[in-house]
């Protein structure tokens, strides 16, 4: 999270990605743990890792198919195809 706050988005991806499935160990609500995944998605987008962002958003659409998530997925899919 510090890497993200400092604008090191690639570093945030590198740190969060391997640990994201361990987030349940820190406890807290589902919403608090969801922040880990939302931060990872934002870091992937901001670091230009569009294939990763698309994959993460596809997982999110499967679990939470909101209009906002679907729009974010489509944006990432388009940008991944362009790169």
Secondary structure by P-SEA (a helix, b strand, c coil): cccccccaaaaaaacccccccccccccccccccaaaaaaaaaaaaaacaaaaaaaaaaaaaaccccaaaaaaaaaaaaaaaac
